[in-house]
Amino acid sequence: MLIYAYASSSQGEYQKVLTMASKWDRRGFPVDAAVGWVTIKACAARGVWEIGAAALNDLEEAGIEVTANHYECVLTPQNSQI
């Protein structure tokens, strides 16, 4: 999935990931747990922890079930995940 490729790149292109997720949501394709995880992963890769934590909170507030993987992205340095 393209959005995962952006998140997994060495640059962690979180802005592209956030833009894609936002476009999907506006077009009636709500963000699910997988897209949320990719979003948090991309934020972690760039060290923008505040944005990743906010995305995690948004998932929880939307009633999306988050897993240990979601929390791990926020809490673990990205270097150890790739």
N, C-alpha and C positions, 0 to 999 in steps of 0.2 A: 504494500500500500504506500502510495507516494508520501503521505503525511508521516509515516514511520521513517522513510528515508531521510526526510528533513530533520527529524528528531535525532536520528542516529548518526548524522554526519558529524565529523569532528568539530564543526562549528556550532552544532546544536541550534539550528535556525529556528529558534522559538517564535520569532515574529511571523514567519511564514506559516508555522503550525497554528498559531493563534488566529491568523487571518483566515486560513482554510476552515478551521473549526467554526469560526464566527459566520462565515458564508454559508456553511452547511446548515447551521442552526437557523439562520434567517430564511433559508429555502425550505424549511420544514423537515430537515433531517437532524433531529436533536443529537447532541453529543452523548455518547454512551461511555461505558467504563473503559473500553479500549482506546477510544479517541482521547478521553481524559488522561489516561496513563501516558499516552504518547506526548500530550501537551506538557504534562509535568516532567517527563523525561527530557524534553527539549529545553525546558527552562533550567533544569538541573545542569545540563551540559554547558550552558552559558553562565552558570553561577547566579542566575536571577531567582534566588530562592523565594523572595517575597511574591513574585508572580506565580511561581509553582505552588506555593502554599495557598495563595488566593484561588488558584484553579482547583486545588483539592477541596477547599471549603465550598466552592461553587458546586462541585460534584455532590458533596454531602447534602447541601441545601436543596439540590434538585432531586434528592431521593435516590441517587445512583449509588449502587453498592460499591464501595471502595474496598480494596484488598490490601494485604501487606505490601504488594508490589507498588501500589500508589504511594504509600507512606515511605517505602524504601527509597524511591526516587527523590523525595524531598530531603530525607535524612542522610543519604549516603553520597559521598563524593562521586561524581560521574565517572571518574577514571576507573573505579573498581567495578562498574557495571558493564562496560563495553568489552 
